[in-house]
Amino acid sequence: LDIEHIRDITMKLSSRPPPLPPKATSARLFLAGSTAGTLVDSLHNQSLLAYDALPIAVSNPLLSPSSSLSAPPLFCSSWAVPPLLGMAYVVLGYVLPRAIEFLTKNDRGDPSNLRSDDDDRRRTDVGELRNKAILAVASTAFIIRLSEILQTHDAIALGDYSFTLDAQTNIGIMAVADAIQWVTLDRTPVALVAATITAIGGPLSELPFVANGFWHYLPESADYLPLSGDMFQPGSVAGTLAGQILGDGFNELALSSITGPCYFAVTTDAIALG
């Protein structure tokens, strides 16, 4: 190897982003996910699922004791959620985007037009970062709240027209909201790829928690059975593996399809905060 070749290899390695976040970034993302993320998540979870392990239910202090018994909790979650969301924000806000950037580097060590120098300069502006963080949390809260509204209504009326809200329509509406959030906050292909991957994989990551009794989706929202297809029939390789990981009855584990777009929004949020 000549000196120029060694120098080229060294420059490539030094230009790649570190796979793990700095301690300050990790702390910031973990704190955001475990606090703001948990509060935002609570905006729709009562219409989607019920927590079976370590539940938290906070009644509205403005209601009388008799009224609070029949009213839904002001805040509903589980003690397991804050640490899970804290870790999720670290992965989604830093580790996953950096992994995508690493995999899409070209031979010269430059991102394949995934992020421009202007994007990096904008990210270093403290004022813009603060405004982006506020907008990220607010827009994610709006999207999560939108999912709750769509989930609890059978139709919406716009003037003289009424639209039936089925699962496909709800996902379409949520996808439009996700796209608007991405265009407003980021616009980079890295964030789009990361959020899309999470929209698919995020709901699936809940399967071990559902299987082990941390929470379950309510019958009216449990419209997605990801392991019920022919690929996971008893005796198949995939079915045997799923059974070993998730236990008997894995093909009956139900999720909610509307959570996919919610994961997209959460990823966009985490990247903006990272």
Secondary structure as GFF3:
##gff-version 3
##sequence-region A 1 274
A	DSSP	alpha_helix	3	15	.	.	.	ID=ss1
A	DSSP	alpha_helix	23	32	.	.	.	ID=ss2
A	DSSP	pi_helix	33	37	.	.	.	ID=ss3
A	DSSP	alpha_helix	38	48	.	.	.	ID=ss4
A	DSSP	beta_strand	49	51	.	.	.	ID=ss5
A	DSSP	beta_strand	55	58	.	.	.	ID=ss6
A	DSSP	alpha_helix	65	70	.	.	.	ID=ss7
A	DSSP	beta_strand	75	78	.	.	.	ID=ss8
A	DSSP	alpha_helix	81	90	.	.	.	ID=ss9
A	DSSP	pi_helix	91	95	.	.	.	ID=ss10
A	DSSP	alpha_helix	96	103	.	.	.	ID=ss11
A	DSSP	alpha_helix	117	123	.	.	.	ID=ss12
A	DSSP	alpha_helix	126	151	.	.	.	ID=ss13
A	DSSP	beta_strand	155	158	.	.	.	ID=ss14
A	DSSP	beta_strand	161	164	.	.	.	ID=ss15
A	DSSP	alpha_helix	167	185	.	.	.	ID=ss16
A	DSSP	alpha_helix	189	205	.	.	.	ID=ss17
A	DSSP	alpha_helix	207	211	.	.	.	ID=ss18
A	DSSP	beta_strand	215	217	.	.	.	ID=ss19
A	DSSP	three_ten_helix	230	232	.	.	.	ID=ss20
A	DSSP	alpha_helix	237	246	.	.	.	ID=ss21
A	DSSP	three_ten_helix	250	252	.	.	.	ID=ss22
A	DSSP	alpha_helix	259	273	.	.	.	ID=ss23
###
